[in-house]
Amino acid sequence: MIRRWRTTAGRRGTDRAAPPGARLGAALALTALLPASLLSLASPARADGGSGYAFAADARTVTGAKGTADAVPLEPGETYRSSLPDKGERYFRLELAAATDAYVPVTAVPPPDATVSASDGITVSVEDANGVSCHYDSARFGAGLSPRPITALGRREAGGALCKEAGTYYLVVERAVSGSRTTTPGSWDLEIAPATEPALAGTGATTAPETWNSASPEPLTADPHRRTGGAGFSTARTLDQGVWQTRITPGQTLYYAVPVTWGRQLHATVDLGSTGGDAHGYVSAALNLSLYNPVRGYVDDVSLGYDGTQKSSSLDPLPPVAYANRYAVSGEQNALRFAGAYYLVVHLTGQTADTFGPGPYGVTLRVRLDGTPNSGPEYAGSSVPKGLFDASSDQGSLGTATGDDHTAMRALAAAGIGTGTALLLVLGVWTLTARRAQIRVNAQKPTA
């Protein structure tokens, strides 16, 4: 808050200009006029709470219950933050309509210094009021043995044989513990982001497409643009088709969002650059690239081993995004069921530092979009949150818009210069006003 200081002539001992502290406070307040989108460019991978993961800024903190009787309600379209102990289930309540599909992604964030095994992770399920499981999913750390954010998806599909009635449902989250004595005990943070998909306005195909172009395209070879990754789903940096470069340190996870419209095929290749030194050794599954759909459901991933020389790997060819993919048996095709932001998540295992040093290491992402876009299905209502499955709309919620980091930083610098100049002018005016007021006061003082 800017405090207003007044000068009253003729009253000795009461006339003063704003003190330096007040002027500094006002100057700092004026910096708040900078657009948040520009300020975020200075640190796009800003994390929360020292965990290395950027939780949604508006996430509501809730406590998971030990049983269904005390389960707190979750509202679609809201994001929640909670915690998960190393033993025992945690329950959350959902009230669902009959005609909508519900998706509840859960991201677990272990401490960055935790020790984990390959089979450690989380399990997520959605159950009805009678304890019937509607869907079950799990996520594990894998061969990289590196603590990192992992995401599993619970869901309730209105058209399924089970759980098709309106009513109360429960999200159940539990640690998948391998029993390894090396696993670090203690709680993990959770981010939960429930969403719903409306029914179709009419009828559509009820079988998955059987034919599509499954050939691997040539990776893009265009000049790279620099793009720093976000530190969570809510701060994912947007990518379009092109070649993108960044730097990553061991143990770090970077998030990117690629808008994919109906009918398009997403291809992604990741390159890990050489150390540039006299490297010796080998790290299995050093770099992991994972792909998640708009509701943060797992689609596919690939890992590459590292011996200090440059390495490259690509996701398997994926079918075009189509509503009817949800009827596919294959998990990869089934997950490509709607348009929207698809997330590319890059993680460099912490073990890389032990063998090749702390880095940072160069990473290149080659993103390609093929296929013929189409209008997609007609929904009977809106998703919650709104626009979740619309890749053609403004992607502001996905982080900073497209364009390389150099362009963004130039805009930030220009804004900084303009704001700095304004601050100097304001401070100058305040100082001049205070001096003139003091002169008037001195002039009115009686002479001895």
C-alpha positions as CSV (number, residue, x, y, z in Angstrom):
1,M,0.0,0.0,0.0
2,I,1.3,3.5,-0.8
3,R,0.9,5.8,2.2
4,R,0.0,9.4,1.4
5,W,2.2,12.1,3.2
6,R,0.8,15.6,3.6
7,T,2.7,18.9,4.2
8,T,0.8,21.5,6.3
9,A,2.4,25.0,6.3
10,G,2.6,27.1,9.5
11,R,2.7,24.1,11.9
12,R,6.2,23.8,13.2
13,G,7.6,20.3,13.8
14,T,4.8,18.5,11.8
15,D,6.0,19.1,8.3
16,R,7.9,16.2,6.6
17,A,8.3,14.5,3.3
18,A,7.8,10.8,2.9
19,P,10.7,9.0,4.5
20,P,13.1,6.9,2.3
21,G,11.4,3.7,3.5
22,A,8.0,4.9,2.3
23,R,9.5,5.9,-1.0
24,L,11.1,2.5,-1.4
25,G,7.9,0.8,-0.5
26,A,6.0,2.8,-3.1
27,A,8.6,2.0,-5.7
28,L,8.3,-1.7,-5.0
29,A,4.5,-1.4,-5.2
30,L,4.8,0.1,-8.6
31,T,6.7,-2.9,-9.8
32,A,3.5,-4.9,-9.4
33,L,2.3,-3.1,-12.4
34,L,4.5,-5.3,-14.6
35,P,2.4,-8.0,-16.4
36,A,2.6,-11.3,-14.5
37,S,3.3,-13.0,-17.8
38,L,6.4,-10.9,-18.3
39,L,7.7,-11.4,-14.8
40,S,7.2,-15.2,-15.1
41,L,9.7,-15.2,-18.1
42,A,12.5,-14.4,-15.7
43,S,12.0,-17.7,-13.9
44,P,9.7,-20.0,-15.9
45,A,10.7,-23.1,-14.0
46,R,10.0,-21.6,-10.6
47,A,9.2,-24.4,-8.1
48,D,7.1,-24.6,-5.0
49,G,8.3,-25.4,-1.5
50,G,11.7,-26.7,-2.4
51,S,10.3,-29.9,-3.9
52,G,11.3,-28.9,-7.5
53,Y,7.7,-29.2,-8.6
54,A,5.6,-26.1,-9.3
55,F,2.1,-26.7,-7.8
56,A,-0.8,-24.7,-9.3
57,A,-0.7,-21.2,-7.8
58,D,-4.4,-21.4,-6.9
59,A,-4.3,-25.0,-5.5
60,R,-6.5,-25.5,-2.4
61,T,-5.0,-27.5,0.4
62,V,-7.1,-30.5,1.6
63,T,-6.4,-33.5,3.8
64,G,-7.2,-36.9,2.5
65,A,-9.3,-39.1,4.8
66,K,-8.4,-42.5,6.2
67,G,-11.9,-43.7,5.2
68,T,-14.9,-42.8,3.1
69,A,-16.9,-41.3,5.9
70,D,-14.7,-38.3,6.3
71,A,-13.6,-37.9,2.7
72,V,-13.5,-34.3,1.6
73,P,-15.3,-33.3,-1.6
74,L,-13.4,-32.4,-4.8
75,E,-14.9,-30.1,-7.4
76,P,-14.1,-30.6,-11.1
77,G,-12.2,-27.6,-12.5
78,E,-10.4,-27.0,-9.2
79,T,-6.8,-28.0,-8.3
80,Y,-6.0,-29.4,-4.9
81,R,-2.8,-30.0,-2.9
82,S,-2.6,-32.7,-0.4
83,S,-0.2,-35.3,1.0
84,L,0.2,-39.1,1.0
85,P,1.8,-41.1,3.9
86,D,4.1,-44.0,3.1
87,K,1.5,-46.4,4.5
88,G,-2.3,-46.4,4.2
89,E,-4.9,-45.2,1.7
90,R,-6.3,-41.7,1.4
91,Y,-9.9,-41.0,0.3
92,F,-11.5,-38.0,-1.5
93,R,-15.1,-37.7,-2.5
94,L,-16.6,-36.9,-5.9
95,E,-20.3,-36.1,-6.8
96,L,-20.7,-37.1,-10.4
97,A,-23.6,-36.8,-12.9
98,A,-24.7,-39.7,-15.0
99,A,-23.8,-38.4,-18.4
100,T,-20.3,-37.0,-17.9
101,D,-17.0,-38.7,-17.9
102,A,-14.8,-37.8,-15.0
103,Y,-11.0,-37.8,-14.9
104,V,-8.9,-37.3,-11.7
105,P,-5.1,-37.1,-12.3
106,V,-3.0,-37.4,-9.2
107,T,0.7,-36.2,-9.3
108,A,2.9,-37.5,-6.4
109,V,6.0,-35.5,-5.6
110,P,8.5,-37.1,-3.3
111,P,11.3,-35.1,-1.6
112,P,14.2,-34.4,-4.0
113,D,16.6,-36.2,-1.7
114,A,14.5,-39.3,-1.2
115,T,15.7,-42.8,-2.1
116,V,13.4,-44.8,-4.3
117,S,13.3,-48.2,-6.0
118,A,12.1,-48.9,-9.6
119,S,8.8,-50.3,-8.4
120,D,8.0,-47.6,-5.9
121,G,5.1,-45.2,-6.9
122,I,1.4,-44.6,-6.4
123,T,-1.8,-46.4,-7.2
124,V,-5.0,-44.5,-8.0
125,S,-8.6,-45.8,-8.3
126,V,-12.1,-44.5,-8.5
127,E,-14.8,-46.5,-6.6
128,D,-18.6,-46.1,-6.4
129,A,-20.6,-46.0,-3.2
130,N,-20.7,-49.8,-3.0
131,G,-16.9,-50.2,-3.2
132,V,-16.9,-51.3,-6.9
133,S,-13.7,-50.2,-8.7
134,C,-14.5,-48.1,-11.8
135,H,-10.9,-47.8,-12.9
136,Y,-7.4,-48.4,-11.6
137,D,-4.0,-46.9,-12.5
138,S,-0.5,-46.7,-11.2
139,A,2.7,-44.9,-11.8
140,R,6.2,-45.9,-10.8
141,F,9.7,-44.4,-10.9
142,G,11.2,-47.1,-13.1
143,A,14.9,-47.9,-13.9
144,G,16.1,-44.4,-13.5
145,L,15.8,-44.8,-9.7
146,S,15.4,-41.0,-9.4
147,P,12.8,-39.3,-7.2
148,R,10.6,-37.2,-9.5
149,P,7.0,-36.2,-10.0
150,I,4.9,-39.1,-11.2
151,T,1.2,-39.0,-12.3
152,A,-1.5,-41.6,-12.3
153,L,-5.1,-41.1,-13.6
154,G,-8.3,-42.2,-12.0
155,R,-11.5,-42.0,-14.1
156,R,-15.2,-42.8,-14.3
157,E,-16.6,-43.3,-17.8
158,A,-20.4,-42.8,-18.1
159,G,-20.8,-45.3,-20.9
160,G,-19.1,-48.2,-19.1
161,A,-20.7,-51.3,-17.8
162,L,-19.9,-50.3,-14.2
163,C,-20.2,-47.0,-12.4
164,K,-22.6,-45.4,-14.8
165,E,-25.0,-44.0,-12.3
166,A,-25.1,-40.5,-10.9
167,G,-24.0,-40.3,-7.3
168,T,-21.1,-40.3,-4.9
169,Y,-17.8,-41.7,-5.9
170,Y,-14.4,-41.9,-4.1
171,L,-10.9,-41.3,-5.3
172,V,-8.5,-43.6,-3.5
173,V,-4.8,-42.9,-3.5
174,E,-2.1,-45.2,-2.0
175,R,1.7,-45.6,-2.2
176,A,2.9,-48.6,-4.2
177,V,5.8,-49.7,-2.1
178,S,8.2,-52.3,-3.2
179,G,9.2,-53.3,0.3
180,S,12.8,-52.3,-0.4
181,R,14.7,-51.2,2.8
182,T,16.4,-48.5,0.9
183,T,13.2,-46.6,0.2
184,T,13.0,-43.4,2.2
185,P,10.0,-43.3,4.5
186,G,7.8,-40.2,4.9
187,S,5.0,-38.4,3.2
188,W,4.8,-37.2,-0.4
189,D,3.1,-34.1,-1.7
190,L,0.1,-34.5,-4.0
191,E,-1.5,-32.4,-6.7
192,I,-5.0,-33.4,-7.8
193,A,-6.8,-31.8,-10.7
194,P,-10.3,-33.4,-11.4
195,A,-12.0,-32.6,-14.7
196,T,-15.1,-33.7,-16.5
197,E,-16.0,-34.3,-20.2
198,P,-19.6,-33.9,-21.4
199,A,-21.5,-36.4,-23.5
200,L,-21.8,-36.0,-27.2
201,A,-24.7,-34.0,-28.7
202,G,-25.4,-36.9,-31.1
203,T,-24.3,-40.4,-31.9
204,G,-20.8,-41.3,-33.2
205,A,-18.5,-44.2,-33.9
206,T,-18.3,-46.9,-31.2
207,T,-15.2,-48.6,-32.5
208,A,-11.7,-47.3,-32.6
209,P,-10.0,-46.5,-35.9
210,E,-8.1,-49.5,-37.2
211,T,-5.9,-47.9,-39.9
212,W,-3.7,-44.9,-39.6
213,N,-0.2,-43.8,-40.8
214,S,2.1,-45.7,-38.4
215,A,5.3,-44.8,-40.3
216,S,8.1,-43.0,-38.4
217,P,8.7,-39.6,-40.0
218,E,12.1,-38.0,-40.4
219,P,13.0,-36.0,-37.4
220,L,13.0,-32.2,-37.9
221,T,16.3,-30.6,-38.7
222,A,15.4,-26.9,-38.5
223,D,17.4,-24.3,-36.5
224,P,16.6,-24.7,-32.8
225,H,14.8,-22.2,-30.6
226,R,15.6,-21.9,-26.9
227,R,12.7,-22.7,-24.6
228,T,13.1,-23.2,-20.9
229,G,10.7,-25.8,-19.5
230,G,8.1,-25.3,-16.7
231,A,8.4,-27.1,-13.4
232,G,4.9,-28.5,-13.3
233,F,1.7,-29.1,-15.4
234,S,0.4,-25.6,-14.5
235,T,3.6,-23.9,-15.6
236,A,4.2,-26.0,-18.7
237,R,5.8,-23.9,-21.6
238,T,3.9,-24.1,-24.9
239,L,5.6,-25.7,-27.9
240,D,4.4,-25.9,-31.5
241,Q,6.1,-27.8,-34.3
242,G,9.8,-27.1,-34.4
243,V,13.2,-27.8,-32.8
244,W,13.6,-26.6,-29.2
245,Q,16.6,-26.6,-26.9
246,T,17.0,-26.1,-23.2
247,R,19.4,-27.0,-20.3
248,I,18.6,-29.5,-17.6
249,T,20.4,-30.5,-14.4
250,P,20.4,-34.0,-12.8
251,G,17.2,-34.6,-10.8
252,Q,15.3,-31.9,-12.7
253,T,11.9,-32.4,-14.4
254,L,10.8,-30.0,-17.2
255,Y,7.2,-29.6,-18.5
256,Y,6.1,-28.6,-22.0
257,A,2.6,-28.4,-23.6
258,V,1.9,-29.1,-27.2
259,P,-1.6,-28.1,-28.5
260,V,-2.9,-30.9,-30.7
261,T,-6.1,-30.5,-32.6
262,W,-8.5,-33.3,-33.7
263,G,-7.0,-35.4,-36.4
264,R,-3.4,-34.5,-35.8
265,Q,-0.5,-36.9,-35.0
266,L,2.1,-35.9,-32.5
267,H,5.7,-37.1,-33.0
268,A,8.5,-36.2,-30.5
269,T,12.2,-36.9,-30.4
270,V,14.6,-36.1,-27.5
271,D,18.3,-35.6,-27.8
272,L,20.8,-35.5,-24.9
273,G,24.0,-33.6,-25.7
274,S,27.5,-34.8,-25.0
275,T,29.4,-33.7,-21.9
276,G,32.2,-32.3,-24.0
277,G,34.8,-33.7,-21.7
278,D,36.7,-36.9,-21.1
279,A,33.7,-38.9,-20.0
280,H,33.8,-42.4,-18.7
281,G,30.9,-44.6,-17.3
282,Y,27.3,-45.3,-18.2
283,V,24.0,-44.4,-16.6
284,S,21.0,-46.6,-17.5
285,A,17.7,-44.7,-18.2
286,A,19.5,-41.4,-17.7
287,L,16.9,-39.3,-19.5
288,N,13.2,-40.0,-19.6
289,L,10.6,-38.4,-22.0
290,S,7.0,-39.0,-21.1
291,L,3.8,-37.9,-22.9
292,Y,0.5,-37.1,-21.1
293,N,-2.9,-36.2,-22.6
294,P,-4.9,-33.1,-21.7
295,V,-6.2,-34.7,-18.5
296,R,-2.7,-35.7,-17.5
297,G,-3.3,-39.4,-18.4
298,Y,-0.2,-41.3,-19.5
299,V,0.2,-42.0,-23.2
300,D,3.8,-43.2,-23.8
301,D,7.4,-42.7,-22.7
302,V,10.9,-43.5,-23.8
303,S,14.2,-43.6,-21.9
304,L,17.8,-43.5,-23.1
305,G,21.1,-44.7,-21.5
306,Y,24.0,-42.3,-21.4
307,D,27.8,-42.7,-21.7
308,G,28.7,-39.0,-22.0
309,T,28.3,-39.0,-25.8
310,Q,25.2,-37.6,-27.6
311,K,22.1,-39.8,-27.5
312,S,18.7,-39.6,-29.2
313,S,15.4,-41.5,-28.9
314,S,11.8,-41.0,-30.1
315,L,8.3,-41.9,-28.9
316,D,6.7,-44.7,-30.9
317,P,4.5,-43.5,-33.8
318,L,1.1,-42.6,-32.3
319,P,-2.3,-42.5,-34.0
320,P,-4.2,-39.3,-34.8
321,V,-6.2,-37.7,-32.0
322,A,-9.8,-39.0,-32.3
323,Y,-12.8,-39.3,-30.0
324,A,-13.3,-42.9,-31.0
325,N,-9.8,-43.9,-29.8
326,R,-11.4,-44.4,-26.4
327,Y,-12.8,-47.7,-27.7
328,A,-9.3,-49.0,-28.4
329,V,-7.7,-51.8,-26.4
330,S,-4.2,-50.4,-26.7
331,G,-3.5,-48.0,-23.9
332,E,-1.6,-45.6,-26.1
333,Q,-4.4,-45.2,-28.6
334,N,-7.0,-45.2,-25.9
335,A,-5.3,-42.2,-24.3
336,L,-5.4,-40.2,-27.5
337,R,-9.2,-39.6,-27.1
338,F,-9.4,-35.8,-27.1
339,A,-7.8,-32.7,-28.5
340,G,-6.1,-30.2,-26.2
341,A,-2.7,-29.7,-24.6
342,Y,-0.5,-32.8,-24.6
343,Y,2.3,-32.6,-22.1
344,L,5.9,-33.6,-22.8
345,V,7.7,-34.2,-19.5
346,V,11.5,-34.5,-19.5
347,H,13.5,-35.9,-16.5
348,L,17.2,-36.3,-16.1
349,T,18.0,-38.8,-13.4
350,G,20.0,-37.6,-10.4
351,Q,22.5,-40.5,-10.9
352,T,23.9,-38.6,-13.9
353,A,25.6,-36.2,-11.6
354,D,27.5,-39.0,-9.8
355,T,29.0,-40.2,-13.1
356,F,29.3,-37.1,-15.4
357,G,29.0,-34.1,-13.1
358,P,26.4,-31.6,-12.1
359,G,25.8,-30.2,-15.6
360,P,23.7,-28.6,-16.8
361,Y,23.2,-30.8,-19.9
362,G,21.9,-29.8,-23.3
363,V,18.5,-31.2,-24.3
364,T,16.8,-30.9,-27.7
365,L,13.2,-31.6,-28.4
366,R,12.0,-32.2,-32.0
367,V,8.2,-31.8,-32.2
368,R,6.3,-32.6,-35.3
369,L,2.6,-32.5,-36.1
370,D,1.2,-34.6,-39.0
371,G,-2.2,-35.6,-40.1
372,T,-5.3,-33.7,-41.3
373,P,-7.0,-31.5,-38.7
374,N,-10.8,-31.8,-38.4
375,S,-13.6,-30.2,-36.4
376,G,-13.9,-33.2,-34.0
377,P,-17.1,-34.3,-32.2
378,E,-19.9,-32.0,-31.1
379,Y,-20.3,-32.0,-27.3
380,A,-23.7,-31.5,-25.6
381,G,-22.1,-29.2,-23.0
382,S,-18.8,-27.7,-21.9
383,S,-15.8,-29.4,-20.2
384,V,-14.8,-28.5,-16.7
385,P,-12.5,-26.6,-16.7
386,K,-13.8,-24.9,-19.8
387,G,-11.8,-25.3,-23.0
388,L,-9.9,-28.3,-21.8
389,F,-10.3,-30.2,-25.1
390,D,-10.0,-27.2,-27.4
391,A,-6.5,-26.9,-28.8
392,S,-7.5,-24.0,-31.1
393,S,-8.4,-21.6,-28.3
394,D,-6.1,-19.3,-26.4
395,Q,-3.5,-21.4,-24.6
396,G,-2.6,-18.9,-22.0
397,S,-3.2,-21.3,-19.2
398,L,-0.5,-23.5,-20.6
399,G,2.3,-21.0,-19.7
400,T,4.0,-18.5,-21.9
401,A,2.9,-18.4,-25.5
402,T,5.1,-19.6,-28.4
403,G,8.3,-17.7,-29.3
404,D,11.8,-18.3,-28.2
405,D,13.2,-17.3,-24.8
406,H,15.5,-14.6,-26.4
407,T,12.4,-12.7,-27.7
408,A,10.6,-13.0,-24.4
409,M,13.6,-11.7,-22.4
410,R,13.9,-8.8,-24.8
411,A,10.3,-7.9,-24.1
412,L,11.0,-8.3,-20.4
413,A,14.0,-6.0,-20.6
414,A,12.1,-3.4,-22.5
415,A,9.3,-3.5,-19.9
416,G,11.9,-3.3,-17.1
417,I,13.6,-0.2,-18.6
418,G,10.2,1.5,-19.0
419,T,9.2,0.7,-15.5
420,G,12.6,1.7,-14.0
421,T,12.4,5.1,-15.8
422,A,8.9,5.6,-14.4
423,L,10.1,4.8,-10.9
424,L,12.9,7.3,-11.1
425,L,10.6,10.0,-12.3
426,V,8.1,9.4,-9.5
427,L,10.8,9.4,-6.9
428,G,12.2,12.6,-8.4
429,V,8.8,14.3,-8.2
430,W,8.4,13.2,-4.6
431,T,11.8,14.5,-3.6
432,L,11.3,17.9,-5.3
433,T,7.8,18.3,-3.8
434,A,9.2,17.5,-0.3
435,R,12.1,20.0,-0.7
436,R,9.7,22.8,-1.8
437,A,7.4,22.1,1.1
438,Q,10.4,22.3,3.5
439,I,11.4,25.7,1.9
440,R,7.9,27.1,2.5
441,V,7.9,25.9,6.1
442,N,11.3,27.5,6.7
443,A,10.2,30.8,5.1
444,Q,7.3,31.0,7.5
445,K,9.4,30.4,10.7
446,P,9.7,33.5,12.9
447,T,13.2,35.1,12.8
448,A,15.2,35.3,16.1
